[in-house]
Amino acid sequence: MPMRGELPTVVARSCPPPSTAAVLWSYARDIITNPELHGIVAFCTIGLLVTINVMARFPDLGGFFASSLLFP
């Protein structure tokens, strides 16, 4: 009884604490199933595909920008 200054009784745990692997798997599952991460991955994938497409269609575009005075 806390009003009399007595300490609360301690109850023994019936199950052992989770292993490190189980905790890490739980964290990884939470990260992978995060919907914000899906949006970020989709946005980055689209940007990468656009970049590869531009590089394939215009292989001399980098040389053009290097020779012009657009970026001093």
C-alpha positions in Angstrom: 0.0 0.0 0.0 1.7 3.2 -1.2 -0.1 5.4 1.4 1.7 3.6 4.2 5.1 3.9 2.6 5.2 0.2 1.6 6.9 -0.7 -1.7 4.7 -2.4 -4.4 5.2 -6.1 -4.8 7.4 -7.3 -7.5 5.9 -9.8 -10.0 8.3 -12.2 -11.7 8.3 -12.2 -15.5 6.7 -15.3 -17.0 8.5 -15.0 -20.3 12.1 -14.2 -21.1 13.0 -10.9 -22.8 13.1 -11.0 -26.6 16.3 -11.8 -28.4 18.4 -9.3 -30.2 17.6 -10.8 -33.5 13.9 -10.5 -32.8 14.2 -6.9 -31.8 16.3 -6.1 -34.9 13.8 -7.9 -37.2 11.0 -5.9 -35.6 12.8 -2.6 -36.3 13.6 -3.7 -39.9 9.9 -4.7 -40.5 8.7 -1.4 -39.2 11.1 0.5 -41.5 10.3 -1.5 -44.6 6.5 -1.2 -44.1 6.6 2.5 -43.6 4.5 4.2 -46.3 6.7 7.3 -46.4 9.7 5.1 -47.3 7.7 3.7 -50.3 7.1 7.2 -51.6 10.7 8.2 -51.2 11.9 5.1 -53.0 9.4 5.6 -55.8 10.5 9.2 -56.3 14.2 8.3 -56.4 13.6 5.4 -58.8 11.7 7.8 -61.2 14.6 10.3 -61.0 17.1 7.6 -61.7 15.2 6.2 -64.7 14.8 9.8 -66.1 18.5 10.4 -65.7 19.5 7.1 -67.4 17.0 7.9 -70.2 18.5 11.4 -70.8 22.0 10.0 -70.7 21.1 7.3 -73.3 19.3 9.8 -75.6 21.8 12.6 -75.4 25.3 11.1 -74.8 27.1 14.4 -75.7 25.0 16.6 -73.4 27.7 16.8 -70.7 30.3 17.9 -73.2 27.9 20.6 -74.5 27.4 22.0 -71.1 31.2 21.8 -70.4 32.0 23.7 -73.5 29.3 26.4 -73.1 29.6 29.3 -70.8 26.3 28.6 -69.0 28.0 27.4 -65.9 31.2 29.5 -65.3 
